[in-house]
Each structure stands twice: as C-alpha cells, then as structure tokens.
Amino acid sequence: MQIFAMSFSVTSLLDIKKCSQFIVLPMLLFFAGLVHAMSFPAVQNLQIASDQLQWDEVADAGGYNVYYYAGGPSKFEITFDYLATVKNTTSFAGLQPGLYRVVAFNSDATIYGDLGAARTIWLKEGGSVGSANVDSGDGSTVTFIGSNNDRYIVETECNNESTGICVASCNTAGNQGVVTGGYCSASKPHINGSGGADNYSCYSPTLASVITAGAYCVK
C-alpha cells in the first residue's frame, strides 16, 4: 500500500505540473498578444516651422522616433527609414527635402505608435511644405513621385458622366507637363483609353457611373 500511495502522489504532482503548464502558457501568450496589439497614441499637429519638424507633446511619451523618405509622395507604397530618436523635446532640426513621419513611444520603449497610420509631411525642394496628395479643386489628385517634382501622376475620378468620358490632364494644380502614359478604371468593365500631348482620356461606351483616368506626367 505504501508503494501504491507513493506512486499515486508522484503521478498527481506530475499531472498538476502538466496542467499548470497548459494554463500558464496560454496566459503568457495572451498577455504577449495584448502588448503586441497595443499602440501608443499618435503624434498630433505635425508641422515644419523655423526649419524644424515640430509636433504637439504626447502624454506619457518617453520619446519620439523620426522617420524619413528621400523623395516626394508616390501613388505606390513608400518605405520610411528610421532617421533619429529624440527625447525631452518635440522638435527635430537638420531637415532635408523629403517626407517625414514621427512616432511616439512609452517610457520604457515597449509600445510604439503606428508608423503606417502616422501623418506624413512633405518638405519640398524649394523649402515649401506640402501634403502627400494635393487636391487641385477640379476633381483631380496630383501625386508627385520625383524627388525634384519633375515626374508626377494626375488621377481624376468622374462621377455620373453622361458622356462616358473622363480626362486626366498634366496641366493642373499649377503644373505644366506632358503625358508619358496613362491608365483607366471604371465601375463597368468596358473602357478604352487614349493619350494626348498633355492628357490621358478614358471612355466607357456603357456609360459607367464612375470612371477613373490617370496620367503619368513629366515636366
């Protein structure tokens, strides 16, 4: 009986240990997931003034990471490179033309803001400041992709066009350029495109309710 009791006791302890492992491991994974999913508050009021990148202080922030892209905004995906970390300040000097984003992090640098959702500010070659997309006010969105603003994309979305024609012009938003190519899309599948000297036209014979025309332009 003594041998049986000892065997039962050891087996019970092993079972308890295994159970505790099954309980503790999911809990650790759960809390690790929570930490990973948490995001620090976003930086607000990002601006460029007095040749410095400036922003509002984020409560309880331990510091800020500055990210940079050496070029202008693009219609395509951009990868921002880490540039610097600043602490005890809400500004960064020594700017070069390009795109900037700032992300805050907590006091022990374990939780960061969302870089992908951070606001982008653009320091142009001439020193002026712009945003990623410049609304020309005529239904077009002008997106620059050249570091010297020499190449850009104009995209125009036309809604409820009775003619079925939508035109993207390179001469918009203060730019004067020529077409090097273009693209079309529509809410209906049948659509044709053709390029002119300074524009790209899209035509839908089925009178699509929404047509998008895009022009690749060069100054």
N, C-alpha and C positions, 0 to 999 in steps of 0.2 A: 504493500500500500504506500509505503514511503517513496519508493521509486516512482510509482504512478503519479503521486502528488507532485513530486519534483518535476517530472516530465510535463505535467499539466501547467505548472507555474511558469516554466520556461516558455512553453508554447504560447501561453496567454500573453506574456511580455512581448514576444515576437509579433503576435497579432496586433497588439496595441501600437507597437512601433511602426508597423506597416500602415496601419490606419492613420496614424498621426502624419506619416509622410504623404499619404493621399490627400489629407486635409490641408496641410501646411503648404504644399507645392502649388495647388490651385490658388490659394490665397495670395501667395507671393506673386504668382503670375498676374493675378487680378490687379493687385496694387501697382505692380510694374506697368501694367497696361494703362492704369489711370494716370500715372506720372507721365507716360509717353504721350497720352492723348491730350493732356493739359497744355494750354497755350497761354503765354504771358500777354497782357494787354498790348494792343497795337500803339505805335507811336502816332501822335496826332500833330497836325499843323506843321508838317514838314515844309520848309521853305529855304530859299537861298537869299541871304541878305548880307551886305558888307563883306562880300567874297567868302562867306561862310555858310555851311549847311547848318540849319537851326531847326529845333523842334521843341514841343512842349514836354516838360518833365512828366514821366510816367511814375505813378505812385509805387513805392517799394521796389523800384528798379535798382539792381546792383550795377548796371552799366548798359552800354549800347554797342551793338555791332554795326559797322557801316559797310555796305556792300556797293560794288561799282561794276558798271559795264561800259567799256570804252567804245561808245558808238551812240547812235540815235535809236529811237524806238523802232520796233520792227513788227510786221504783221506775223512773223514767225516767232517761235519760242526763243527767249533770251535766257542765258545763264549768267547770273550775277556772281561775281567773285568777291570773296571776303577781302576787305580793304584794311580795316582797323577796328580796334575796340577803344572806347572812351568811357571814363568813369568820372563822377563828380562834376559833370558838365553836360550841357545839352546843345553842343555845337561841335563842328569839325571844320578845320581850315585846310588850306593847301589843295583846293579843288582844281580838277582838270575837266575839260569838256567831256560829257558823257551822262549816263544815267546813274542815279543814286537811290538807295533804299536804306532805311535804318530800322533795326530790330532791337527791342529791349529784352533784357533777361533779369531773372530774380537775383536775390542777394548772394546765393551760393551757386549761381550759374548752372542750375539744373533744369530750368524751364525757360524757354525762349518764345518770342513772338513768332508769328507765322510769316516767313520770308515771302512765300508765294502770294500772300494777300496784302503785303505791305504796299503803301503808296509809293509810286515812282515819281521822281522829279528829274527834269532834264536840263542840264546846263549846256547850252548851245555853243558852237564855236565862237560866235561873236560876243559871248558873255551874257546874252539874254537867257531867260528862263522859260521853259515850256513844259507841257504835259505830254504824255505818250501819244495821245490822239488829239489832233487839232480839228475841232468842228468848224467847217468853213461857213456854216449857216445856210448852205444851199442843198442840204441833203447828202453832202459828201464828207467822208472822213479821210483826212490826209495823214498817212503814216510814213514817217521818214525811216529809211534803212541805211543811209550812207552816213559815215562819220562826219563828212563835210557838207551834209544836206544836199548832195548832188543827185542822189537817187531816192525816189520815194514812190509810194503806192497811193493811188486815189481809188477809193471804193465808194460807189453811190448805190443806195438802196431806193428803188422806186416802188411805190405802193399804188395799187388800183390804177395803173396806167392804161388808158383807153386805147392808146396806140400800140401798146405792147413793146415799146422801145425804151431802153434805159442807157444813159450815156455817162461815162466817167471821163472827165476832162482833166488833162495835166495842167491846164491854166486855171487854177483855183486856189483859194486860201493864200493869195499873194505869191504863188509860184508860177513860173513860166517854163514849160518843158515840152519835150517831145515823147511820143509813145515808143516803147521798145517791146511791148507785148501786152496781153490782157487776159481776162477770164470772165466767165459768166456763170450765174446760177439762177434758178427760178423755182417757184412753187409748183410748176408743171414741167415735165421732162423735156419737152421740145423747145429748144432755144438755139439761136445762131449768134455768132459774134464776128465782128469785123473791126479792123483798126484803121484810124485816120492818122493825120500828121500829128495831132496833139490830143486825140481822144480814142476811146475804145467803146464801141456800141454793142449792145446786146438786144436781140429781137426775139420775142416769143410769139409765134403765129397763133398760138392757142390763147393769147391774151392772159397770161399768168397774172395773178393778183399782186405778187411780189417778185420783182426782178432785181438782181444784184449784178452790177457791172464793175469790173476792176481794171485799172490801167497801171502798168509798170512804166514809170516815167523817169526821165533823166534831164537835168538842166543843161 
